[in-house]
């Protein structure tokens, strides 16, 4: 099916976003089914669990590499979040000169939601950016395939031959 038919029939496939683990973009297509919100959330939590298991099961050499990437990405992500948070507080409608105890509950919730959104967004973006930079050399030297490279960068899941107990590969 060509692109025009997909657009005309509204059958969008967010292949790259689904590959990267962003399944919540697909929720917009199924907004009429309220259970889908819960199922998509559970699926994304499962993706996060697989990434953590993959990280914890790495051989020491690869664990050291991925820890460096995660550390640099997290530090830069926290720094960018801090800068953006205080720069754009007025967009959310929060006055920085007013104490939080004087503001209403809704303003405090907006502030918390804004901070959490920024933190998640910039942590993920910066960690993915540093992983793309760091593991690009391995990809260009053909130590890992394109699929493995994209899994490392966007999903934080590592190749099987990097895992403990595996005898194939490096």
N, CA, C and O of each residue as an XYZ file, in Angstrom:
680
protein
N       0.851     -1.162      0.000
C       0.000      0.000      0.000
C       0.904      1.235      0.000
O       1.784      1.356      0.853
N       0.704      2.108     -0.905
C       1.572      3.284     -1.004
C       1.163      4.347      0.013
O       0.145      4.223      0.693
N       1.973      5.380      0.097
C       1.790      6.425      1.100
C       0.452      7.132      0.959
O      -0.216      7.399      1.958
N       0.057      7.435     -0.258
C      -1.211      8.162     -0.440
C      -2.393      7.360      0.062
O      -3.308      7.918      0.668
N      -2.388      6.051     -0.181
C      -3.483      5.222      0.318
C      -3.471      5.168      1.840
O      -4.533      5.167      2.462
N      -2.297      5.121      2.448
C      -2.231      5.122      3.907
C      -2.799      6.411      4.478
O      -3.545      6.391      5.457
N      -2.441      7.538      3.857
C      -2.948      8.816      4.338
C      -4.454      8.905      4.108
O      -5.190      9.359      4.983
N      -4.911      8.476      2.940
C      -6.329      8.563      2.620
C      -7.159      7.665      3.544
O      -8.232      8.065      3.996
N      -6.669      6.464      3.823
C      -7.410      5.525      4.665
C      -7.107      5.694      6.147
O      -7.649      4.966      6.978
N      -6.236      6.661      6.489
C      -5.852      6.915      7.875
C      -5.282      5.675      8.546
O      -5.562      5.420      9.717
N      -4.492      4.909      7.823
C      -3.861      3.713      8.378
C      -2.386      4.006      8.598
O      -1.518      3.432      7.940
N      -2.119      4.901      9.529
C      -0.743      5.282      9.795
C      -0.029      4.174     10.582
O      -0.568      3.634     11.548
N       1.160      3.858     10.159
C       2.008      2.923     10.884
C       3.213      3.694     11.378
O       4.030      4.154     10.580
N       3.325      3.834     12.639
C       4.437      4.575     13.235
C       5.561      3.584     13.500
O       5.929      3.343     14.650
N       6.109      3.005     12.419
C       7.085      1.933     12.558
C       8.296      2.357     13.380
O       8.718      1.651     14.296
N       8.844      3.507     13.046
C      10.040      3.933     13.758
C       9.737      4.212     15.226
O      10.505      3.826     16.107
N       8.604      4.889     15.489
C       8.259      5.211     16.867
C       7.939      3.959     17.662
O       8.281      3.877     18.842
N       7.287      2.975     17.038
C       7.025      1.728     17.728
C       8.321      0.975     17.967
O       8.498      0.363     19.020
N       9.234      1.013     16.992
C      10.522      0.358     17.169
C      11.271      0.988     18.327
O      11.935      0.293     19.096
N      11.164      2.297     18.451
C      11.876      3.005     19.504
C      11.194      2.866     20.860
O      11.724      3.332     21.869
N      10.033      2.234     20.896
C       9.352      2.026     22.158
C       8.295      3.059     22.471
O       7.712      3.023     23.554
N       8.026      3.986     21.554
C       7.033      5.010     21.779
C       5.682      4.525     21.294
O       5.194      4.978     20.258
N       5.078      3.617     22.025
C       3.796      3.087     21.588
C       2.646      4.000     21.948
O       1.546      3.826     21.425
N       2.859      4.968     22.826
C       1.739      5.812     23.226
C       1.268      6.717     22.107
O       0.148      7.224     22.174
N       2.083      6.946     21.068
C       1.617      7.732     19.940
C       0.487      7.017     19.209
O      -0.359      7.659     18.587
N       0.474      5.705     19.283
C      -0.557      4.922     18.635
C      -1.880      5.006     19.391
O      -2.919      4.634     18.846
N      -1.864      5.477     20.612
C      -3.086      5.586     21.405
C      -4.066      6.529     20.733
O      -5.278      6.324     20.805
N      -3.552      7.559     20.080
C      -4.431      8.530     19.439
C      -5.353      7.882     18.420
O      -6.481      8.333     18.217
N      -4.869      6.824     17.780
C      -5.702      6.141     16.796
C      -6.794      5.316     17.463
O      -7.826      5.050     16.847
N      -6.585      4.908     18.710
C      -7.536      4.043     19.399
C      -8.114      4.714     20.652
O      -8.336      4.048     21.664
N      -8.353      6.002     20.590
C      -8.778      6.720     21.783
C     -10.157      6.318     22.259
O     -10.512      6.599     23.404
N     -10.952      5.665     21.412
C     -12.317      5.305     21.792
C     -12.346      4.116     22.742
O     -13.362      3.863     23.390
N     -11.246      3.391     22.829
C     -11.191      2.222     23.700
C     -10.424      2.587     24.969
O      -9.198      2.691     24.924
N     -11.107      2.785     26.103
C     -10.430      3.268     27.310
C      -9.427      2.270     27.882
O      -8.475      2.679     28.546
N      -9.613      0.996     27.645
C      -8.681      0.007     28.185
C      -7.326      0.080     27.498
O      -6.324     -0.357     28.064
N      -7.280      0.628     26.281
C      -6.013      0.713     25.557
C      -4.983      1.565     26.290
O      -3.790      1.269     26.223
N      -5.414      2.618     26.991
C      -4.474      3.444     27.744
C      -3.720      2.591     28.748
O      -2.498      2.694     28.860
N      -4.437      1.751     29.477
C      -3.801      0.899     30.485
C      -2.898     -0.139     29.832
O      -1.806     -0.410     30.329
N      -3.340     -0.719     28.729
C      -2.539     -1.742     28.071
C      -1.255     -1.166     27.486
O      -0.197     -1.788     27.588
N      -1.334      0.008     26.877
C      -0.133      0.641     26.332
C       0.837      1.033     27.447
O       2.052      0.909     27.293
N       0.299      1.503     28.560
C       1.157      1.854     29.687
C       1.866      0.621     30.217
O       3.062      0.666     30.506
N       1.141     -0.474     30.346
C       1.763     -1.719     30.803
C       2.815     -2.215     29.818
O       3.842     -2.755     30.228
N       2.569     -2.037     28.542
C       3.545     -2.463     27.540
C       4.837     -1.650     27.656
O       5.937     -2.193     27.550
N       4.686     -0.349     27.873
C       5.881      0.491     28.007
C       6.635      0.190     29.287
O       7.862      0.286     29.308
N       5.950     -0.165     30.341
C       6.626     -0.585     31.567
C       7.382     -1.881     31.312
O       8.475     -2.073     31.844
N       6.813     -2.772     30.505
C       7.505     -4.009     30.142
C       8.768     -3.739     29.340
O       9.779     -4.417     29.527
N       8.720     -2.751     28.443
C       9.908     -2.373     27.668
C      10.988     -1.852     28.598
O      12.163     -2.179     28.432
N      10.602     -1.047     29.571
C      11.558     -0.532     30.548
C      12.168     -1.673     31.365
O      13.368     -1.665     31.637
N      11.354     -2.647     31.756
C      11.860     -3.806     32.500
C      12.861     -4.618     31.692
O      13.877     -5.062     32.226
N      12.577     -4.817     30.397
C      13.529     -5.537     29.543
C      14.845     -4.792     29.410
O      15.910     -5.409     29.387
N      14.782     -3.481     29.321
C      16.001     -2.675     29.216
C      16.828     -2.785     30.485
O      18.052     -2.894     30.410
N      16.193     -2.761     31.643
C      16.922     -2.880     32.909
C      17.538     -4.265     33.037
O      18.689     -4.391     33.455
N      16.779     -5.322     32.679
C      17.335     -6.683     32.733
C      18.505     -6.838     31.784
O      19.506     -7.469     32.125
N      18.388     -6.264     30.592
C      19.467     -6.352     29.620
C      20.714     -5.640     30.139
O      21.830     -6.120     29.941
N      20.534     -4.516     30.790
C      21.656     -3.760     31.344
C      22.333     -4.530     32.475
O      23.561     -4.584     32.539
N      21.555     -5.115     33.349
C      22.117     -5.790     34.522
C      22.784     -7.115     34.178
O      23.583     -7.625     34.963
N      22.468     -7.677     33.021
C      22.997     -8.983     32.636
C      24.208     -8.870     31.702
O      24.636     -9.875     31.135
N      24.758     -7.681     31.534
C      25.885     -7.495     30.632
C      27.177     -8.047     31.227
O      27.354     -8.096     32.444
N      28.072     -8.461     30.333
C      29.418     -8.832     30.765
C      30.098     -7.572     31.303
O      29.741     -6.464     30.904
N      31.087     -7.728     32.214
C      31.688     -6.548     32.866
C      32.246     -5.504     31.897
O      32.092     -4.307     32.139
N      32.878     -5.922     30.825
C      33.453     -4.976     29.860
C      32.370     -4.109     29.232
O      32.531     -2.893     29.129
N      31.269     -4.725     28.814
C      30.184     -3.988     28.172
C      29.360     -3.207     29.197
O      28.807     -2.152     28.884
N      29.283     -3.730     30.416
C      28.579     -3.007     31.483
C      29.298     -1.695     31.779
O      28.660     -0.667     32.007
N      30.620     -1.737     31.773
C      31.413     -0.529     32.021
C      31.171      0.507     30.920
O      31.028      1.698     31.196
N      31.128      0.035     29.663
C      30.849      0.941     28.537
C      29.468      1.586     28.670
O      29.323      2.803     28.549
N      28.479      0.767     28.915
C      27.116      1.296     28.971
C      26.907      2.174     30.199
O      26.087      3.092     30.168
N      27.627      1.908     31.266
C      27.523      2.763     32.452
C      28.085      4.154     32.185
O      27.534      5.154     32.645
N      29.183      4.211     31.441
C      29.744      5.519     31.070
C      28.736      6.323     30.256
O      28.496      7.501     30.519
N      28.160      5.663     29.272
C      27.190      6.338     28.407
C      25.994      6.819     29.229
O      25.543      7.952     29.063
N      25.487      5.972     30.103
C      24.348      6.343     30.938
C      24.660      7.476     31.891
O      23.819      8.342     32.132
N      25.873      7.473     32.437
C      26.265      8.534     33.362
C      26.351      9.877     32.646
O      25.789     10.870     33.109
N      27.052      9.906     31.523
C      27.165     11.157     30.770
C      25.794     11.639     30.302
O      25.480     12.825     30.407
N      24.995     10.734     29.793
C      23.662     11.111     29.324
C      22.784     11.634     30.447
O      22.039     12.594     30.250
N      22.859     11.021     31.618
C      22.038     11.461     32.750
C      22.471     12.823     33.264
O      21.631     13.676     33.551
N      23.772     13.034     33.381
C      24.259     14.333     33.868
C      23.834     15.450     32.914
O      23.332     16.486     33.350
N      24.034     15.238     31.630
C      23.639     16.256     30.652
C      22.122     16.427     30.641
O      21.632     17.552     30.535
N      21.372     15.331     30.750
C      19.917     15.410     30.772
C      19.391     16.178     31.972
O      18.474     16.988     31.832
N      19.963     15.935     33.165
C      19.559     16.692     34.353
C      19.891     18.170     34.199
O      19.092     19.026     34.579
N      21.048     18.475     33.655
C      21.461     19.866     33.464
C      20.521     20.597     32.501
O      20.085     21.714     32.780
N      20.213     19.963     31.373
C      19.304     20.582     30.397
C      17.908     20.749     30.995
O      17.254     21.770     30.782
N      17.455     19.738     31.746
C      16.146     19.830     32.393
C      16.103     21.014     33.352
O      15.125     21.761     33.378
N      17.148     21.183     34.128
C      17.223     22.297     35.075
C      17.126     23.641     34.349
O      16.370     24.525     34.751
N      17.902     23.774     33.278
C      17.897     25.028     32.529
C      16.537     25.315     31.901
O      16.018     26.426     32.010
N      15.967     24.316     31.249
C      14.687     24.507     30.561
C      13.554     24.722     31.555
O      12.647     25.516     31.304
N      13.602     24.018     32.679
C      12.542     24.127     33.682
C      12.406     25.564     34.175
O      11.301     26.106     34.198
N      13.491     26.170     34.560
C      13.401     27.531     35.091
C      13.197     28.577     34.009
O      12.681     29.660     34.284
N      13.592     28.269     32.792
C      13.393     29.223     31.701
C      11.919     29.286     31.271
O      11.424     30.354     30.911
N      11.223     28.150     31.308
C       9.855     28.093     30.781
C       8.783     27.919     31.846
O       7.699     27.419     31.544
N       9.052     28.312     33.071
C       8.017     28.260     34.107
C       6.850     29.187     33.806
O       5.706     28.873     34.135
N       7.128     30.316     33.186
C       6.048     31.251     32.885
C       5.101     30.711     31.824
O       3.938     31.112     31.781
N       5.572     29.813     30.971
C       4.697     29.193     29.965
C       3.618     28.367     30.643
O       2.471     28.343     30.196
N       3.986     27.690     31.722
C       3.034     26.863     32.461
C       2.143     27.730     33.349
O       1.084     27.283     33.790
N       2.563     28.948     33.608
C       1.751     29.850     34.423
C       2.176     29.874     35.875
O       1.362     30.184     36.745
N       3.428     29.557     36.162
C       3.935     29.546     37.526
C       4.825     30.773     37.720
O       5.745     31.011     36.937
N       4.546     31.544     38.763
C       5.369     32.706     39.093
C       6.502     32.239     39.996
O       6.261     31.675     41.063
N       7.735     32.475     39.568
C       8.895     31.975     40.309
C       9.113     32.752     41.605
O       9.763     32.243     42.519
N       8.591     33.958     41.705
C       8.782     34.776     42.901
C       7.769     34.470     43.998
O       7.918     34.939     45.127
N       6.751     33.696     43.679
C       5.722     33.357     44.660
C       6.047     32.006     45.290
O       6.364     31.060     44.568
N       5.976     31.890     46.627
C       6.240     30.590     47.262
C       5.175     29.561     46.874
O       4.020     29.910     46.633
N       5.578     28.303     46.817
C       4.644     27.239     46.409
C       3.497     27.085     47.398
O       2.395     26.713     46.994
N       3.718     27.354     48.660
C       2.649     27.179     49.646
C       1.524     28.202     49.449
O       0.408     27.997     49.927
N       1.819     29.304     48.744
C       0.793     30.310     48.480
C      -0.010     30.026     47.215
O      -1.065     30.625     47.008
N       0.471     29.129     46.377
C      -0.253     28.825     45.132
C      -1.281     27.731     45.374
O      -1.226     27.010     46.370
N      -2.217     27.625     44.443
C      -3.276     26.633     44.606
C      -2.802     25.239     44.182
O      -1.710     25.073     43.639
N      -3.644     24.255     44.443
C      -3.314     22.852     44.200
C      -3.090     22.571     42.718
O      -2.194     21.807     42.359
N      -3.895     23.181     41.862
C      -3.781     22.951     40.421
C      -2.442     23.476     39.897
O      -1.813     22.840     39.050
N      -2.016     24.607     40.389
C      -0.722     25.156     39.970
C       0.423     24.247     40.401
O       1.385     24.049     39.659
N       0.310     23.704     41.592
C       1.340     22.769     42.058
C       1.362     21.497     41.219
O       2.432     20.961     40.932
N       0.186     21.012     40.823
C       0.134     19.829     39.964
C       0.716     20.123     38.590
O       1.422     19.289     38.023
N       0.425     21.307     38.049
C       1.005     21.697     36.755
C       2.526     21.755     36.847
O       3.226     21.311     35.937
N       3.023     22.294     37.926
C       4.462     22.387     38.128
C       5.095     21.000     38.199
O       6.127     20.749     37.576
N       4.477     20.112     38.954
C       4.998     18.747     39.087
C       4.941     18.001     37.753
O       5.905     17.335     37.374
N       3.837     18.109     37.054
C       3.710     17.431     35.760
C       4.710     17.971     34.750
O       5.302     17.204     33.991
N       4.902     19.279     34.736
C       5.864     19.908     33.834
C       7.280     19.428     34.139
O       8.045     19.122     33.224
N       7.626     19.363     35.415
C       8.967     18.917     35.813
C       9.195     17.452     35.446
O      10.264     17.103     34.946
N       8.217     16.602     35.685
C       8.368     15.176     35.367
C       8.469     14.963     33.865
O       9.288     14.172     33.397
N       7.634     15.671     33.111
C       7.697     15.555     31.655
C       9.070     15.964     31.129
O       9.672     15.251     30.326
N       9.563     17.117     31.585
C      10.876     17.580     31.131
C      11.983     16.600     31.513
O      12.874     16.314     30.713
N      11.920     16.095     32.725
C      12.952     15.170     33.190
C      12.982     13.902     32.347
O      14.047     13.472     31.905
N      11.823     13.308     32.127
C      11.766     12.085     31.322
C      12.213     12.361     29.896
O      12.998     11.597     29.335
N      11.733     13.423     29.314
C      12.068     13.739     27.924
C      13.564     13.973     27.741
O      14.182     13.384     26.854
N      14.147     14.831     28.574
C      15.555     15.162     28.378
C      16.495     14.046     28.817
O      17.569     13.894     28.234
N      16.126     13.267     29.818
C      16.959     12.116     30.180
C      16.996     11.109     29.032
O      18.064     10.630     28.651
N      15.829     10.792     28.488
C      15.785      9.831     27.385
C      16.541     10.361     26.162
O      17.315      9.637     25.537
N      16.304     11.629     25.835
C      16.939     12.218     24.651
C      18.457     12.263     24.798
O      19.181     11.891     23.874
N      18.934     12.709     25.933
C      20.386     12.825     26.096
C      21.053     11.456     26.202
O      22.143     11.266     25.663
N      20.431     10.509     26.875
C      21.020      9.162     26.947
C      21.037      8.512     25.562
O      22.008      7.845     25.206
N      19.987      8.697     24.790
C      19.962      8.153     23.432
C      21.010      8.820     22.552
O      21.651      8.157     21.737
N      21.185     10.121     22.710
C      22.185     10.849     21.935
C      23.594     10.350     22.254
O      24.383     10.099     21.343
N      23.913     10.206     23.536
C      25.240      9.735     23.901
C      25.457      8.277     23.498
O      26.568      7.901     23.122
N      24.417      7.457     23.572
C      24.543      6.076     23.116
C      24.779      6.023     21.615
O      25.574      5.215     21.136
N      24.094      6.880     20.877
C      24.295      6.921     19.423
C      25.716      7.338     19.090
O      26.331      6.767     18.190
N      26.243      8.318     19.797
C      27.618      8.756     19.549
C      28.638      7.689     19.932
O      29.568      7.409     19.176
N      28.458      7.101     21.099
C      29.450      6.169     21.631
C      29.486      4.847     20.858
O      30.561      4.342     20.532
N      28.313      4.294     20.570
C      28.265      2.980     19.925
C      28.291      3.068     18.399
O      28.259      2.042     17.719
N      28.350      4.275     17.862
C      28.452      4.434     16.405
C      29.737      3.809     15.868
O      29.742      3.210     14.793
N      30.807      3.952     16.612
C      32.078      3.386     16.186
C      31.987      1.858     16.072
O      32.520      1.273     15.129
N      31.319      1.219     17.026
C      31.140     -0.235     16.960
C      30.296     -0.627     15.750
O      30.543     -1.649     15.110
N      29.304      0.192     15.450
C      28.450     -0.081     14.299
C      29.233      0.085     12.998
O      29.118     -0.744     12.095
N      30.024      1.146     12.900
C      30.788      1.383     11.676
C      31.873      0.333     11.461
O      32.224      0.036     10.319
N      32.404     -0.227     12.534
C      33.411     -1.292     12.424
C      32.777     -2.668     12.256
O      33.481     -3.675     12.202
N      31.454     -2.713     12.174
C      30.675     -3.937     11.960
C      30.769     -4.913     13.138
O      30.622     -6.122     12.956
N      31.015     -4.384     14.358
C      30.979     -5.228     15.549
C      29.537     -5.537     15.951
O      29.249     -6.572     16.553
N      28.645     -4.617     15.604
C      27.213     -4.827     15.857
C      26.451     -4.487     14.581
O      26.892     -3.671     13.771
N      25.308     -5.125     14.424
C      24.493     -4.868     13.224
C      23.694     -3.574     13.397
O      23.671     -2.987     14.480
N      23.056     -3.147     12.341
C      22.237     -1.940     12.382
C      21.069     -2.109     13.361
O      20.742     -1.190     14.112
N      20.460     -3.270     13.342
C      19.343     -3.559     14.240
C      19.803     -3.507     15.699
O      19.111     -2.943     16.546
N      20.964     -4.089     15.996
C      21.495     -4.056     17.354
C      21.842     -2.626     17.772
O      21.614     -2.233     18.915
N      22.392     -1.859     16.842
C      22.732     -0.464     17.116
C      21.481      0.342     17.468
O      21.482      1.100     18.438
N      20.420      0.178     16.685
C      19.178      0.900     16.957
C      18.540      0.442     18.260
O      17.948      1.248     18.977
N      18.655     -0.849     18.574
C      18.143     -1.340     19.856
C      18.896     -0.725     21.024
O      18.292     -0.366     22.035
N      20.210     -0.602     20.892
C      20.998      0.010     21.958
C      20.615      1.478     22.128
O      20.412      1.946     23.249
N      20.519      2.188     21.035
C      20.276      3.629     21.091
C      18.867      3.952     21.591
O      18.716      4.794     22.476
N      17.843      3.313     21.054
C      16.478      3.714     21.367
C      15.801      2.870     22.442
O      14.940      3.374     23.162
N      16.165      1.617     22.563
C      15.498      0.751     23.534
C      16.374      0.396     24.730
O      15.873     -0.125     25.727
N      17.663      0.667     24.648
C      18.630      0.306     25.690
C      18.656     -1.199     25.943
O      18.886     -1.638     27.069
N      18.423     -1.978     24.908
C      18.592     -3.425     25.005
C      19.839     -3.789     24.208
O      20.066     -3.273     23.114
N      20.631     -4.673     24.767
C      21.952     -4.952     24.224
C      21.976     -6.311     23.529
O      21.143     -7.169     23.821
N      22.932     -6.516     22.604
C      22.994     -7.779     21.844
C      23.207     -8.990     22.756
O      23.735     -8.870     23.861
N      22.788    -10.145     22.271
C      22.911    -11.374     23.065
C      24.361    -11.728     23.358
O      24.667    -12.237     24.436
N      25.253    -11.465     22.418
C      26.646    -11.857     22.658
C      27.340    -10.941     23.671
O      28.482    -11.206     24.045
N      26.687     -9.885     24.116
C      27.219     -9.042     25.184
C      26.730     -9.493     26.553
O      27.233     -9.024     27.574
N      25.755    -10.397     26.586
C      25.147    -10.826     27.834
C      25.983    -11.897     28.519
O      26.731    -12.617     27.857
N      25.866    -12.009     29.834
C      26.563    -13.047     30.591
C      26.001    -14.410     30.194
O      24.805    -14.555     29.946
N      26.878    -15.395     30.140
C      26.446    -16.755     29.844
C      26.360    -17.073     28.363
O      26.038    -18.206     28.005
N      26.631    -16.129     27.502
C      26.604    -16.341     26.053
C      28.012    -16.596     25.560
O      28.948    -15.921     25.990
N      28.180    -17.546     24.675
C      29.510    -17.892     24.178
C      29.774    -17.404     22.765
O      30.909    -17.485     22.295
N      28.751    -16.896     22.068
C      28.936    -16.471     20.681
C      29.400    -15.039     20.631
O      29.101    -14.256     21.532
N      30.120    -14.691     19.603
C      30.541    -13.301     19.391
C      31.682    -12.906     20.279
O      32.548    -13.717     20.606
N      31.677    -11.641     20.672
C      32.786    -11.037     21.444
C      32.788    -11.567     22.850
O      33.639    -11.183     23.652
